[in-house]
Amino acid sequence: MATSEEVARLAGVSRATVSRVLSGTVRVSEAARKRVEAAASSLGYEPDVAAQSLSGARSKTIALGFFANDAWALSQLIRPQYHFHLDVLRHIEESAGRAGYDLLLPSRPASTASDSYVRLLRSRRVAGAIMVACPPGDVRIQALVESGLPTVFVDTIGQGPKATFVTSDNTDGARRITEHLLDLGHRRIARVTGTETDPSGRDRLTGIRQALAARGLPEDPGLARKSDWSTDGAYREMLDLLATRQDFTAVIAESDMMAIGILRALREHGLRVPEDVSVTGFDDIDLSAFTGPPLTTVRQNATDMGTKAVGALLRVMEGATAPPVVLPTEVVVRRSTAAPRS
């Protein structure tokens, strides 16, 4: 196997410079960095990560946490309500790999104390952490903010001297999808929302209300149902709403996976989409273009969410500031919405 001395000789630099470049602990000139990286690639050199950790150098590992910390993370991944975030995780992995970092999925700490997760990460000598879609009450959020460990929260609000977040403009997206229905002529609009304790759920509900208020339309509590972001939960809530025999011409779902459950409930009741009822979603997951009919929805940019999260973390790890990133959304009109029948 190649050694750091051989890399230094080929690159025309000192072994110390090779160490600085490959550990990322000290800034070096761009020219030197490129020579070292080219030499390491040519020789097939891989630094000894374990030795770096023992020497106190910053590792090339980023901890990845997601969803609730009271259940095994991998079991959470198979839940359909996290379909969008799986795409975000894919882009986090790709961006981290391009930057030369590996991802670590730590096991749950034995202790439930608020700082136990931080202690676990420090024991792994990670360079930083990316936390995806953690619920607001997750004790890891404040612990990481206060710890000084570079951290980026995705679809979760957390901010401090070495912590920032990346999210979508959920309020604007929900407002504009509601305006789309209003522009078509819908006035009796039902909604099936996610949990309002989540920032995204709260902001999407705010957007719906803003659009209704701007048109002078009062909210009808009888047309509102709360779900848990799941397909099955939205399906059951839609069945409950249909059982009340209330008159409505459109349904807003706060996620595409919820909209899929709503489409099934309407179909089972003999209602056609969009001829009898229009339906909208949120996220624009890949499945939304293949539902029957294809779903009108709000597109979140999973690519930007993942890549910008990694970019922000790299800046924080280098000592720079990284302000929060709020990504724009886009309404994607497909065949699940149409003007109401007169």
ZALO-478371 format. One record per residue (C-alpha): residue number from 0; residue in three letters; z, y, x. Coordinates in pm, whole numbers, always signed. Last residue first. Layout:
// ZALO-478371
PT,NUM,Ala,Z,Y,X
...
END
This chain:
// ZALO-478371
PT,341,Ser,-1188,+2359,-7164
PT,340,Arg,-1168,+2082,-6905
PT,339,Pro,-992,+2197,-6593
PT,338,Ala,-1204,+2314,-6299
PT,337,Ala,-1232,+2059,-6020
PT,336,Thr,-1016,+1894,-5756
PT,335,Ser,-1016,+1539,-5614
PT,334,Arg,-1373,+1572,-5482
PT,333,Arg,-1311,+1740,-5146
PT,332,Val,-1195,+2086,-5041
PT,331,Val,-1027,+2114,-4702
PT,330,Val,-780,+2405,-4688
PT,329,Glu,-703,+2501,-4327
PT,328,Thr,-377,+2544,-4138
PT,327,Pro,-278,+2786,-3861
PT,326,Leu,-41,+2675,-3584
PT,325,Val,+300,+2834,-3532
PT,324,Val,+393,+2819,-3162
PT,323,Pro,+742,+2922,-3050
PT,322,Pro,+760,+3126,-2729
PT,321,Ala,+746,+2944,-2395
PT,320,Thr,+924,+3120,-2110
PT,319,Ala,+863,+3010,-1753
PT,318,Gly,+1100,+2805,-1538
PT,317,Glu,+852,+2536,-1438
PT,316,Met,+1011,+2293,-1685
PT,315,Val,+963,+2553,-1959
PT,314,Arg,+593,+2579,-1880
PT,313,Leu,+547,+2201,-1878
PT,312,Leu,+729,+2178,-2211
PT,311,Ala,+499,+2437,-2370
PT,310,Gly,+191,+2250,-2252
PT,309,Val,+326,+1921,-2387
PT,308,Ala,+392,+2073,-2728
PT,307,Lys,+57,+2252,-2718
PT,306,Thr,-124,+1923,-2669
PT,305,Gly,+52,+1744,-2954
PT,304,Met,+31,+2019,-3217
PT,303,Asp,-318,+2115,-3107
PT,302,Thr,-448,+1764,-3168
PT,301,Ala,-254,+1720,-3494
PT,300,Asn,-415,+2031,-3643
PT,299,Gln,-281,+2040,-3997
PT,298,Arg,-542,+2026,-4271
PT,297,Val,-443,+2113,-4624
PT,296,Thr,-585,+1879,-4889
PT,295,Thr,-859,+1795,-5135
PT,294,Leu,-863,+1416,-5142
PT,293,Pro,-1166,+1187,-5153
PT,292,Pro,-1183,+1026,-5500
PT,291,Gly,-1073,+752,-5466
PT,290,Thr,-916,+782,-5122
PT,289,Phe,-1137,+765,-4813
PT,288,Ala,-1130,+1125,-4684
PT,287,Ser,-751,+1133,-4718
PT,286,Leu,-711,+821,-4503
PT,285,Asp,-773,+1016,-4181
PT,284,Ile,-471,+1239,-4243
PT,283,Asp,-549,+1580,-4389
PT,282,Asp,-186,+1703,-4375
PT,281,Phe,-121,+1818,-4737
PT,280,Gly,-236,+1678,-5070
PT,279,Thr,-414,+1799,-5383
PT,278,Val,-477,+1638,-5723
PT,277,Ser,-686,+1752,-6020
PT,276,Val,-616,+1591,-6358
PT,275,Asp,-851,+1487,-6641
PT,274,Glu,-1195,+1508,-6477
PT,273,Pro,-1051,+1527,-6122
PT,272,Val,-931,+1252,-6112
PT,271,Arg,-941,+1034,-6422
PT,270,Leu,-635,+945,-6628
PT,269,Gly,-603,+589,-6760
PT,268,His,-228,+572,-6704
PT,267,Glu,-270,+330,-6412
PT,266,Arg,-515,+576,-6256
PT,265,Leu,-261,+858,-6276
PT,264,Ala,+5,+647,-6106
PT,263,Arg,-237,+538,-5833
PT,262,Leu,-348,+893,-5758
PT,261,Ile,+17,+1001,-5737
PT,260,Gly,+92,+735,-5475
PT,259,Ile,-202,+854,-5266
PT,258,Ala,-85,+1214,-5309
PT,257,Met,+250,+1122,-5151
PT,256,Met,+69,+992,-4843
PT,255,Asp,-136,+1312,-4837
PT,254,Ser,+174,+1529,-4825
PT,253,Glu,+331,+1804,-5039
PT,252,Ala,+162,+1681,-5355
PT,251,Ile,+23,+1942,-5594
PT,250,Val,-74,+1809,-5937
PT,249,Ala,-330,+1957,-6177
PT,248,Thr,-410,+1975,-6548
PT,247,Phe,-64,+1956,-6704
PT,246,Asp,+63,+1880,-7054
PT,245,Gln,+394,+1698,-7068
PT,244,Arg,+400,+1341,-7192
PT,243,Thr,+755,+1286,-7052
PT,242,Ala,+648,+940,-6931
PT,241,Leu,+385,+1105,-6711
PT,240,Leu,+659,+1281,-6516
PT,239,Asp,+849,+958,-6457
PT,238,Leu,+531,+780,-6346
PT,237,Met,+465,+1068,-6107
PT,236,Glu,+815,+1035,-5963
PT,235,Arg,+761,+661,-5909
PT,234,Tyr,+430,+714,-5729
PT,233,Ala,+581,+995,-5519
PT,232,Gly,+859,+762,-5403
PT,231,Asp,+616,+480,-5331
PT,230,Thr,+393,+700,-5117
PT,229,Ser,+691,+836,-4923
PT,228,Trp,+782,+1202,-4863
PT,227,Asp,+1126,+1151,-5023
PT,226,Ser,+1042,+1275,-5371
PT,225,Lys,+1131,+1573,-5587
PT,224,Arg,+963,+1635,-5924
PT,223,Ala,+861,+1963,-6085
PT,222,Leu,+666,+1996,-6412
PT,221,Gly,+974,+2035,-6630
PT,220,Pro,+1101,+2310,-6402
PT,219,Asp,+806,+2526,-6515
PT,218,Glu,+760,+2811,-6269
PT,217,Pro,+642,+3139,-6418
PT,216,Leu,+286,+3260,-6361
PT,215,Gly,+231,+3625,-6270
PT,214,Arg,-63,+3548,-6042
PT,213,Ala,+127,+3653,-5728
PT,212,Ala,+428,+3456,-5855
PT,211,Leu,+228,+3132,-5868
PT,210,Ala,+95,+3177,-5514
PT,209,Gln,+437,+3266,-5374
PT,208,Arg,+598,+2968,-5546
PT,207,Ile,+354,+2725,-5390
PT,206,Gly,+408,+2880,-5047
PT,205,Thr,+787,+2860,-5080
PT,204,Leu,+759,+2492,-5172
PT,203,Arg,+558,+2437,-4856
PT,202,Asp,+820,+2619,-4650
PT,201,Arg,+1109,+2411,-4783
PT,200,Gly,+924,+2085,-4730
PT,199,Ser,+819,+2182,-4378
PT,198,Pro,+1169,+2300,-4288
PT,197,Asp,+1321,+1972,-4408
PT,196,Thr,+1620,+2025,-4640
PT,195,Glu,+1373,+2070,-4926
PT,194,Thr,+1292,+1699,-4929
PT,193,Gly,+933,+1641,-5031
PT,192,Thr,+768,+1791,-5335
PT,191,Val,+581,+1655,-5634
PT,190,Arg,+424,+1948,-5818
PT,189,Ala,+277,+1999,-6164
PT,188,Ile,+28,+2278,-6234
PT,187,Arg,-29,+2409,-6585
PT,186,Arg,-241,+2716,-6505
PT,185,His,-557,+2568,-6359
PT,184,Gly,-864,+2792,-6364
PT,183,Leu,-1048,+2687,-6048
PT,182,Asp,-904,+2996,-5875
PT,181,Leu,-556,+2874,-5965
PT,180,Leu,-624,+2538,-5801
PT,179,His,-747,+2702,-5481
PT,178,Glu,-455,+2947,-5494
PT,177,Thr,-220,+2648,-5482
PT,176,Ile,-400,+2518,-5172
PT,175,Arg,-369,+2868,-5022
PT,174,Arg,+4,+2901,-5080
PT,173,Ala,+74,+2554,-4947
PT,172,Gly,-117,+2628,-4625
PT,171,Asp,+44,+2969,-4583
PT,170,Thr,+395,+2830,-4619
PT,169,Asn,+330,+2535,-4391
PT,168,Asp,+216,+2746,-4098
PT,167,Ser,+227,+2451,-3861
PT,166,Thr,+491,+2368,-3599
PT,165,Val,+565,+2389,-3229
PT,164,Phe,+916,+2453,-3098
PT,163,Thr,+1115,+2601,-2810
PT,162,Ala,+1401,+2504,-2584
PT,161,Lys,+1504,+2619,-2238
PT,160,Pro,+1675,+2949,-2326
PT,159,Gly,+1713,+2834,-2689
PT,158,Gln,+1513,+2733,-2995
PT,157,Gly,+1504,+2444,-3240
PT,156,Ile,+1304,+2421,-3560
PT,155,Thr,+1142,+2082,-3626
PT,154,Asp,+773,+2005,-3672
PT,153,Val,+764,+1941,-3297
PT,152,Phe,+1067,+2037,-3088
PT,151,Val,+1017,+2114,-2721
PT,150,Thr,+1296,+2055,-2473
PT,149,Pro,+1382,+2156,-2117
PT,148,Leu,+1743,+2037,-2063
PT,147,Gly,+1970,+2341,-2084
PT,146,Ser,+2224,+2141,-2284
PT,145,Glu,+2279,+2388,-2568
PT,144,Val,+1937,+2337,-2728
PT,143,Leu,+1960,+1962,-2665
PT,142,Ala,+2296,+1932,-2841
PT,141,Gln,+2176,+2155,-3124
PT,140,Ile,+1884,+1925,-3201
PT,139,Arg,+2049,+1591,-3120
PT,138,Val,+2295,+1627,-3409
PT,137,Asp,+2015,+1566,-3660
PT,136,Gly,+2098,+1773,-3969
PT,135,Pro,+1759,+1945,-3975
PT,134,Pro,+1566,+1615,-3972
PT,133,Cys,+1381,+1533,-3646
PT,132,Ala,+1004,+1556,-3686
PT,131,Val,+916,+1504,-3319
PT,130,Met,+1144,+1569,-3021
PT,129,Ile,+984,+1628,-2682
PT,128,Ala,+1217,+1600,-2384
PT,127,Gly,+1235,+1717,-2023
PT,126,Ala,+1222,+1610,-1660
PT,125,Val,+1403,+1283,-1728
PT,124,Arg,+1683,+1174,-1495
PT,123,Arg,+1750,+858,-1700
PT,122,Ser,+2123,+936,-1687
PT,121,Arg,+2033,+1287,-1803
PT,120,Leu,+1863,+1144,-2110
PT,119,Leu,+2166,+933,-2204
PT,118,Arg,+2401,+1225,-2150
PT,117,Val,+2184,+1435,-2382
PT,116,Tyr,+2197,+1162,-2647
PT,115,Ser,+2576,+1139,-2618
PT,114,Asp,+2619,+1515,-2669
PT,113,Ser,+2663,+1507,-3047
PT,112,Ala,+2899,+1209,-3039
PT,111,Thr,+2758,+899,-3211
PT,110,Ser,+2829,+680,-2909
PT,109,Ala,+2627,+370,-2824
PT,108,Pro,+2324,+577,-2734
PT,107,Arg,+2005,+480,-2917
PT,106,Ser,+1732,+345,-2693
PT,105,Pro,+1524,+591,-2496
PT,104,Leu,+1148,+613,-2552
PT,103,Leu,+1017,+729,-2213
PT,102,Leu,+678,+895,-2171
PT,101,Asp,+501,+905,-1836
PT,100,Tyr,+385,+1228,-1675
PT,99,Gly,+81,+1306,-1460
PT,98,Ala,-44,+1608,-1656
PT,97,Arg,-328,+1403,-1804
PT,96,Gly,-74,+1142,-1910
PT,95,Ala,+139,+1402,-2088
PT,94,Ser,-166,+1525,-2278
PT,93,Glu,-269,+1176,-2388
PT,92,Glu,+83,+1076,-2494
PT,91,Ile,+136,+1399,-2688
PT,90,His,-204,+1350,-2851
PT,89,Arg,-107,+1003,-2974
PT,88,Leu,+231,+1130,-3093
PT,87,Val,+58,+1390,-3312
PT,86,Asp,-154,+1114,-3471
PT,85,Leu,+161,+914,-3543
PT,84,His,+306,+1233,-3691
PT,83,Phe,+45,+1232,-3966
PT,82,His,+128,+874,-4072
PT,81,Tyr,+503,+942,-4081
PT,80,Gln,+533,+904,-4459
PT,79,Pro,+382,+554,-4424
PT,78,Arg,+689,+405,-4253
PT,77,Ile,+581,+196,-3955
PT,76,Leu,+709,+450,-3703
PT,75,Gln,+1065,+439,-3837
PT,74,Ser,+1106,+80,-3718
PT,73,Leu,+1010,+196,-3369
PT,72,Ala,+1279,+465,-3373
PT,71,Trp,+1565,+234,-3459
PT,70,Ala,+1777,+405,-3718
PT,69,Asp,+2047,+675,-3720
PT,68,Asn,+1857,+908,-3488
PT,67,Ala,+1622,+1024,-3762
PT,66,Phe,+1260,+1108,-3678
PT,65,Phe,+1143,+1131,-3320
PT,64,Gly,+1245,+1125,-2957
PT,63,Leu,+1024,+1121,-2650
PT,62,Ala,+1175,+1158,-2304
PT,61,Ile,+937,+1294,-2041
PT,60,Thr,+908,+1122,-1705
PT,59,Lys,+765,+1253,-1379
PT,58,Ser,+1109,+1274,-1225
PT,57,Arg,+1262,+1590,-1082
PT,56,Ala,+1390,+1517,-734
PT,55,Gly,+1755,+1416,-703
PT,54,Ser,+1701,+1172,-416
PT,53,Leu,+1782,+876,-640
PT,52,Ser,+1525,+991,-894
PT,51,Gln,+1255,+1028,-632
PT,50,Ala,+1336,+684,-494
PT,49,Ala,+1293,+531,-839
PT,48,Val,+963,+712,-885
PT,47,Asp,+819,+573,-562
PT,46,Pro,+498,+772,-540
PT,45,Glu,+167,+592,-607
PT,44,Tyr,-110,+612,-346
PT,43,Gly,-452,+473,-433
PT,42,Leu,-592,+605,-106
PT,41,Ser,-862,+820,-266
PT,40,Ser,-631,+928,-548
PT,39,Ala,-356,+1031,-307
PT,38,Ala,-609,+1219,-93
PT,37,Ala,-754,+1402,-394
PT,36,Glu,-407,+1492,-521
PT,35,Val,-304,+1619,-177
PT,34,Arg,-620,+1824,-129
PT,33,Lys,-595,+1972,-481
PT,32,Arg,-231,+2071,-432
PT,31,Ala,-305,+2230,-96
PT,30,Ala,-583,+2444,-244
PT,29,Glu,-370,+2546,-541
PT,28,Ser,-93,+2665,-313
PT,27,Val,+246,+2503,-355
PT,26,Arg,+515,+2544,-622
PT,25,Val,+828,+2338,-569
PT,24,Thr,+976,+2045,-762
PT,23,Gly,+651,+1899,-892
PT,22,Ser,+732,+1561,-740
PT,21,Leu,+377,+1488,-625
PT,20,Val,+307,+1834,-486
PT,19,Arg,+645,+1885,-322
PT,18,Ser,+643,+1538,-165
PT,17,Val,+294,+1586,-24
PT,16,Thr,+403,+1924,+113
PT,15,Ala,+701,+1761,+283
PT,14,Arg,+471,+1498,+432
PT,13,Ser,+286,+1783,+602
PT,12,Val,-72,+1879,+525
PT,11,Gly,-420,+1779,+641
PT,10,Ala,-502,+1593,+321
PT,9,Leu,-587,+1269,+504
PT,8,Arg,-278,+1292,+728
PT,7,Ala,-49,+1382,+439
PT,6,Val,-177,+1091,+230
PT,5,Glu,-126,+856,+524
PT,4,Glu,+231,+981,+567
PT,3,Ser,+293,+939,+193
PT,2,Thr,+216,+571,+236
PT,1,Ala,-72,+355,+111
PT,0,Met,+0,+0,+0
END
